[in-house]
Amino acid sequence: MKSLLSFGCGNMAQAIVEGMNKSSKELEYFLYTPSNTRAIELAKVVGGTHVADLSKIPECDFYMLSCKPQQFEELAKSIKGKLKPSATIISILAGTTTETISKSLGVSKVLRVMPNTPSLVGAGVNAFYFTDEVESEERHFLTDIFSGFSKVFTFEKEEEIDLITGFSGSGPAYIFEFSRILTEKMVSMGIARDIATEMIKWTFYGSSKLQLESSDSSEELRNKVTSKNGVTYEALEVFKGEGLEKIVDMAIDAAYNRAVELSK
């Protein structure tokens, strides 16, 4: 039985820990939060142990950094020198490089993860970057346990994590925003809000399921919905004319630039 201590129990950490617990019984969990409340709650859910303070940190195989990125410096000062030397650090901190983590904690084995919120429902995307010091056995173990509740993609260059953050990491927010816009438009045209909300949810769910199960490209699937001069065609022409693709390009570039800025 291996063990993991999560420093932080926010929504993303909760999704990952609960996902791990549902997909495998090979981990014992220790949970810490400064206020204690969420750590106690999550410990009850996964049958873990609440860590009351950082004066004595349990020796674990894995330590997960799950605080807000701006809180890392203070956390590092509290835990440096108290971690099991052979442990692997799992970081879900956006924009925080493995070099920063290694220097701040005096460690060498780091897995940097860029997760996304669909992990909450067992359908997440997790992007991995391992430092060279992480052993093959540990890489396989972590990949397997994350694969139980998400699709895992491992990258050989750390800068690629910053590159994909604006896609898989931020991507759900774009989809939720488009969903919100469509829902509000339906409501403004007289459709009841509860009906509009459910119809759009199912439209996105069905489209994603079809895309996953189809061998067709996104373009081919789009074309199968679109008849020349038909209803869908007219809507897509407006997207094209108003520069939707350019707007998306600009948004992704802005997200990438921010990710790079945070990593410096």
C-alpha positions in Angstrom: 0.0 0.0 0.0 1.4 3.3 -1.1 0.5 6.7 0.5 -0.3 10.2 -0.7 -0.6 13.5 1.2 -2.4 16.3 -0.5 -1.5 19.8 0.6 -4.8 21.4 -0.3 -8.3 20.0 -0.9 -9.9 22.4 -3.3 -12.3 21.3 -6.1 -9.5 20.0 -8.4 -7.7 18.2 -5.6 -10.9 16.7 -4.4 -11.7 15.5 -7.9 -8.3 13.9 -8.3 -8.3 12.2 -4.8 -11.9 10.9 -5.2 -11.1 9.7 -8.7 -8.0 7.9 -7.5 -10.0 6.3 -4.6 -12.8 5.1 -6.9 -10.4 3.7 -9.5 -7.9 2.0 -7.2 -7.5 0.9 -3.6 -3.7 1.0 -3.7 -3.3 4.4 -2.0 -3.7 5.5 1.6 -4.6 9.2 1.8 -3.5 12.0 4.1 -5.3 15.4 3.7 -4.2 18.9 4.8 -5.8 22.3 4.5 -5.0 25.4 6.6 -8.6 25.7 7.8 -8.9 21.9 8.3 -12.6 21.9 7.2 -12.3 20.5 3.6 -9.5 18.1 4.6 -11.7 16.6 7.3 -14.6 16.3 4.8 -12.5 14.7 2.1 -10.8 12.3 4.6 -14.3 11.0 5.5 -15.2 10.5 1.8 -12.0 8.5 0.9 -11.4 6.9 4.3 -8.2 9.0 4.7 -6.5 10.7 7.6 -6.8 14.4 8.3 -3.5 16.1 9.0 -4.1 18.9 11.5 -1.0 20.9 11.0 2.4 20.9 9.4 4.5 20.4 12.5 4.8 16.7 11.8 4.3 15.5 8.2 3.7 11.8 7.6 6.2 9.9 5.5 4.5 9.3 2.2 5.4 7.9 -1.2 3.7 10.9 -2.9 3.0 14.5 -1.9 0.5 16.5 -4.0 0.8 20.2 -4.2 -2.8 21.3 -4.5 -2.8 24.8 -3.0 -3.2 28.0 -5.1 0.0 28.8 -7.0 0.4 32.1 -5.1 0.3 30.2 -1.8 3.1 27.8 -2.8 6.0 29.9 -1.6 4.6 30.1 1.9 3.8 26.4 1.9 7.2 25.5 0.7 8.8 27.3 3.7 6.6 25.2 6.0 7.3 21.8 4.5 10.9 22.0 3.1 13.0 19.4 4.9 10.0 17.6 6.3 9.2 15.4 3.3 10.3 11.8 2.7 13.5 12.3 0.6 12.6 9.5 -1.8 9.0 10.7 -2.4 7.7 12.0 -5.7 6.0 15.4 -5.7 2.8 15.7 -7.8 2.1 19.3 -8.6 -1.2 20.5 -10.0 -0.2 24.2 -9.7 -0.7 26.1 -12.9 2.3 28.0 -14.2 4.7 26.6 -11.5 7.7 24.9 -13.1 9.4 21.7 -11.8 12.6 23.7 -11.4 10.8 26.1 -9.0 9.3 23.2 -7.1 12.6 21.3 -6.9 14.5 24.4 -5.6 11.8 25.4 -3.2 11.4 22.0 -1.6 14.9 20.5 -2.1 13.5 17.6 -4.1 14.3 16.1 -7.6 11.4 13.8 -8.4 8.5 15.8 -9.6 5.4 15.1 -11.7 3.8 18.2 -13.1 0.1 17.7 -13.9 -2.3 20.0 -15.8 -5.7 18.7 -14.9 -9.2 19.8 -15.9 -12.5 19.8 -14.0 -14.3 17.0 -15.9 -12.1 14.7 -13.7 -15.0 15.3 -11.2 -17.1 13.0 -13.3 -14.4 10.6 -14.4 -13.9 12.2 -17.8 -10.9 14.4 -17.2 -7.9 15.2 -19.3 -4.5 15.1 -17.4 -1.3 16.3 -19.0 1.9 14.9 -17.5 5.5 16.0 -17.4 8.0 14.0 -15.3 11.4 15.1 -14.3 14.1 12.6 -15.3 14.6 11.5 -11.7 11.1 9.9 -11.4 11.6 6.1 -11.8 9.9 4.0 -14.4 7.9 2.1 -11.8 6.5 5.3 -10.3 5.7 6.7 -13.7 3.7 3.6 -14.5 1.9 3.6 -11.2 0.9 7.2 -11.4 -0.2 6.9 -15.1 -2.3 3.9 -14.3 -4.0 5.4 -11.3 -4.8 8.7 -13.1 -6.0 6.7 -16.1 -8.8 5.3 -13.9 -10.7 8.6 -14.0 -9.1 10.5 -16.9 -7.3 10.4 -20.2 -3.6 10.9 -19.6 -1.2 12.5 -22.0 2.5 12.5 -21.2 4.8 15.2 -22.7 8.6 15.1 -23.0 9.1 18.8 -22.9 7.9 20.9 -19.9 7.1 23.9 -22.0 4.4 21.9 -23.8 2.5 21.9 -20.5 2.2 25.6 -20.7 1.2 25.3 -24.3 -1.7 22.9 -23.7 -2.9 24.7 -20.5 -5.1 27.0 -22.6 -6.6 24.1 -24.4 -7.4 21.1 -22.1 -7.0 23.0 -18.8 -9.1 26.1 -19.7 -11.1 24.3 -22.5 -14.1 23.4 -20.2 -14.6 27.1 -19.4 -14.9 27.9 -23.1 -17.5 25.2 -23.6 -19.4 26.2 -20.5 -19.4 29.9 -21.7 -20.7 28.9 -25.2 -23.3 26.8 -23.4 -24.3 29.8 -21.3 -24.6 32.0 -24.4 -26.8 29.5 -26.3 -29.0 28.9 -23.2 -29.5 32.7 -22.7 -30.3 33.2 -26.3 -33.0 30.4 -26.2 -34.5 32.0 -23.1 -34.6 35.4 -24.7 -36.5 33.9 -27.6 -39.2 32.5 -25.3 -38.1 29.0 -24.4 -38.4 28.2 -20.7 -35.1 28.3 -18.8 -35.2 24.8 -17.5 -36.0 23.4 -20.9 -33.3 25.5 -22.6 -30.7 24.5 -20.0 -31.4 20.8 -20.4 -31.5 20.9 -24.2 -28.2 22.7 -24.4 -26.5 20.3 -21.9 -27.7 17.3 -23.9 -26.7 18.9 -27.2 -23.1 19.3 -25.9 -23.1 15.9 -24.3 -24.4 14.1 -27.4 -22.0 16.0 -29.7 -19.0 15.1 -27.5 -20.1 11.5 -27.4 -20.5 11.3 -31.1 -17.1 12.9 -31.7 -15.4 10.4 -29.3 -17.1 7.4 -31.0 -16.7 8.5 -34.6 -13.7 8.2 -36.8 -14.7 11.3 -38.6 -12.8 14.6 -38.1 -14.3 17.6 -36.5 -14.7 19.2 -39.9 -16.4 16.1 -41.4 -18.8 15.9 -38.4 -19.6 19.6 -38.8 -20.3 19.2 -42.5 -22.7 16.3 -41.9 -24.9 18.7 -39.9 -24.6 21.5 -42.5 -26.7 21.7 -45.7 -25.8 24.3 -48.3 -27.9 27.4 -47.6 -29.6 25.7 -44.8 -30.2 26.8 -41.2 -26.8 25.6 -39.8 -25.0 27.0 -42.9 -26.4 30.5 -42.2 -25.2 30.4 -38.6 -21.7 29.1 -39.5 -21.4 31.9 -42.2 -22.0 34.5 -39.5 -19.3 32.8 -37.3 -16.9 33.0 -40.3 -17.8 36.6 -41.3 -17.5 37.9 -37.7 -14.1 36.2 -37.3 -14.9 33.5 -34.7 -11.7 31.6 -35.6 -9.6 34.7 -35.2 -11.2 35.5 -31.8 -10.4 31.9 -30.6 -6.8 32.2 -31.8 -6.4 35.5 -29.9 -7.9 34.0 -26.8 -5.7 30.9 -26.9 -2.6 33.1 -27.5 -3.6 35.2 -24.4 -4.0 32.1 -22.3 -0.6 30.7 -23.4 1.1 34.1 -22.8 -0.4 34.1 -19.3 0.7 30.5 -18.6 4.3 31.4 -19.7 4.2 34.6 -17.5 3.2 32.6 -14.5 5.9 30.0 -15.0 8.7 32.6 -14.8 
